[in-house]
Amino acid sequence: MTLGKSSALKTWLKRIGMALGILFIVAQFFQPDRRSPESNAADHFYTVESPPAQLQEKMNGACMDCHSNDANYPWYSYITPLSFWIQDHINHGRKELNFSNWGQYSAKRQEHKLKEWVEEVEEDKMPLESYRIIHGEARLTEQEISEMLEWVKTRREEILVRMAEQAAPEPP
């Protein structure tokens, strides 16, 4: 009698496994929308701020996939349900900070985003740990982080000075 129950259990497990396999295959036909929003090259962070080439290289590896309209989708980002999870991260990243639209931000917003950038990197929140695990180019050395943050802080101070100058009343 136990032999029959074991055989029936194996049959059900095989059916469940096949159903899950078919469901997984069918799910691959449903993919998130990966179209990048339109953007103007003149508004891109690199165009507006002219960061050093080294910083651009580091940003390309650590920031731009989620914080610009120039995401590079690796092969695994086409596997459902992982594809939806990754696209959700990209959409959220673009919503928080989109370097492709940097020139459209007000000076106040730019200054605030630079301040947040420093905080997020100093607190080891950015780039996301899950991103760094898979993307070796996103793992920055202490020296690279220090150089990046020094440039960002300097740029932030320049924006603050410009804002103060614009807010100051003109002498009679």
C-alpha positions as CSV (number, residue, x, y, z in Angstrom):
1,M,0.0,0.0,0.0
2,T,2.8,2.4,0.8
3,L,4.3,1.7,-2.6
4,G,1.1,2.9,-4.3
5,K,1.1,6.2,-2.3
6,S,4.8,6.8,-3.1
7,S,4.1,6.2,-6.8
8,A,1.0,8.5,-6.8
9,L,3.1,11.2,-5.0
10,K,5.8,11.0,-7.6
11,T,3.2,11.3,-10.4
12,W,1.8,14.4,-8.8
13,L,5.2,15.9,-8.2
14,K,6.0,15.3,-11.9
15,R,2.8,17.0,-13.0
16,I,3.4,19.9,-10.7
17,G,7.0,20.2,-12.0
18,M,5.8,20.1,-15.6
19,A,3.1,22.7,-15.0
20,L,5.6,25.0,-13.4
21,G,8.0,24.5,-16.3
22,I,5.3,25.3,-18.8
23,L,4.3,28.3,-16.7
24,F,7.9,29.5,-16.7
25,I,8.2,29.2,-20.5
26,V,4.9,31.0,-21.1
27,A,6.0,33.8,-18.7
28,Q,9.0,34.5,-20.9
29,F,6.6,35.9,-23.6
30,F,5.7,38.7,-21.1
31,Q,8.4,41.3,-20.7
32,P,8.5,44.8,-19.2
33,D,8.7,47.9,-21.3
34,R,12.4,48.6,-21.8
35,R,12.0,51.6,-24.1
36,S,14.1,54.5,-22.9
37,P,12.4,57.9,-22.5
38,E,13.4,60.5,-25.0
39,S,16.2,62.8,-23.9
40,N,18.2,65.6,-25.2
41,A,22.0,65.2,-25.2
42,A,22.4,68.8,-24.2
43,D,20.6,68.0,-20.9
44,H,22.9,65.1,-20.0
45,F,25.0,65.4,-16.9
46,Y,28.2,64.9,-18.9
47,T,27.3,67.7,-21.2
48,V,26.2,70.1,-18.5
49,E,28.8,69.4,-15.9
50,S,31.8,68.2,-17.9
51,P,33.1,65.8,-15.3
52,P,36.6,64.3,-15.8
53,A,36.9,61.3,-18.1
54,Q,37.8,59.1,-15.1
55,L,34.7,60.1,-13.3
56,Q,32.6,59.4,-16.4
57,E,34.1,56.0,-16.7
58,K,33.3,55.2,-13.0
59,M,29.7,56.6,-13.4
60,N,29.2,54.5,-16.5
61,G,30.0,51.4,-14.5
62,A,28.3,52.2,-11.3
63,C,25.5,54.7,-11.9
64,M,24.2,55.0,-15.5
65,D,22.3,51.7,-15.9
66,C,19.8,52.8,-13.3
67,H,20.2,56.6,-13.3
68,S,20.0,57.5,-17.0
69,N,18.1,56.7,-20.1
70,D,21.1,54.7,-21.3
71,A,20.5,51.4,-19.4
72,N,22.5,48.4,-20.7
73,Y,20.4,45.2,-20.2
74,P,22.5,42.1,-19.6
75,W,21.2,38.7,-20.8
76,Y,19.7,37.8,-17.4
77,S,17.4,40.9,-17.5
78,Y,15.4,39.1,-20.2
79,I,14.3,36.2,-17.9
80,T,10.9,36.6,-16.4
81,P,10.3,37.3,-13.5
82,L,13.8,38.7,-13.0
83,S,13.2,41.1,-15.9
84,F,10.3,42.9,-14.1
85,W,12.4,43.2,-10.9
86,I,15.3,44.7,-12.8
87,Q,13.1,47.1,-14.8
88,D,11.4,48.2,-11.6
89,H,14.8,49.1,-10.1
90,I,15.7,51.1,-13.3
91,N,12.4,52.9,-13.3
92,H,12.8,53.8,-9.6
93,G,16.4,54.9,-10.2
94,R,15.5,57.1,-13.0
95,K,12.6,58.7,-11.0
96,E,15.0,59.5,-8.1
97,L,17.9,60.8,-10.3
98,N,18.1,60.8,-14.1
99,F,21.5,62.0,-15.4
100,S,20.0,62.1,-18.9
101,N,17.7,65.0,-17.7
102,W,20.2,66.8,-15.5
103,G,20.0,70.1,-17.5
104,Q,16.2,70.2,-16.9
105,Y,16.7,70.3,-13.2
106,S,16.7,73.6,-11.4
107,A,20.0,74.7,-9.7
108,K,18.3,74.0,-6.3
109,R,17.4,70.5,-7.4
110,Q,20.8,69.8,-8.9
111,E,22.4,70.9,-5.6
112,H,20.1,68.7,-3.6
113,K,20.7,65.7,-5.9
114,L,24.5,66.2,-5.5
115,K,24.1,66.4,-1.7
116,E,22.0,63.1,-1.8
117,W,24.6,61.5,-4.1
118,V,27.3,62.2,-1.5
119,E,25.2,60.9,1.4
120,E,24.1,57.7,-0.5
121,V,27.7,56.8,-1.5
122,E,29.2,57.6,2.0
123,E,26.5,55.5,3.6
124,D,27.3,52.6,1.2
125,K,23.7,52.6,-0.2
126,M,24.8,53.4,-3.8
127,P,25.5,51.6,-5.9
128,L,23.2,49.0,-4.6
129,E,24.9,46.0,-3.1
130,S,22.9,43.6,-5.3
131,Y,24.2,45.6,-8.4
132,R,27.8,45.5,-7.2
133,I,27.7,41.7,-6.7
134,I,26.9,41.2,-10.4
135,H,28.6,44.2,-11.9
136,G,32.3,44.2,-11.0
137,E,32.8,47.6,-12.6
138,A,30.4,49.1,-10.0
139,R,32.7,48.1,-7.2
140,L,34.7,51.2,-6.5
141,T,37.9,51.4,-4.5
142,E,38.1,53.8,-1.5
143,Q,40.4,56.0,-3.6
144,E,37.9,56.1,-6.5
145,I,35.0,56.9,-4.1
146,S,37.1,59.6,-2.4
147,E,37.9,61.2,-5.8
148,M,34.3,61.0,-7.0
149,L,32.9,62.5,-3.8
150,E,35.6,65.3,-3.8
151,W,34.5,66.3,-7.3
152,V,30.8,66.1,-6.5
153,K,31.2,68.2,-3.3
154,T,33.2,70.8,-5.3
155,R,30.6,71.0,-7.9
156,R,27.8,71.3,-5.3
157,E,29.7,74.2,-3.7
158,E,29.9,75.9,-7.1
159,I,26.2,75.6,-7.5
160,L,25.5,77.0,-4.0
161,V,27.8,80.0,-4.8
162,R,25.9,80.6,-8.1
163,M,22.6,80.3,-6.3
164,A,23.7,82.8,-3.6
165,E,24.9,85.2,-6.2
166,Q,21.6,85.1,-8.1
167,A,19.7,85.6,-4.9
168,A,21.7,88.5,-3.7
169,P,20.2,91.9,-4.5
170,E,22.1,94.0,-7.1
171,P,23.9,97.0,-5.7
172,P,22.2,100.4,-6.6
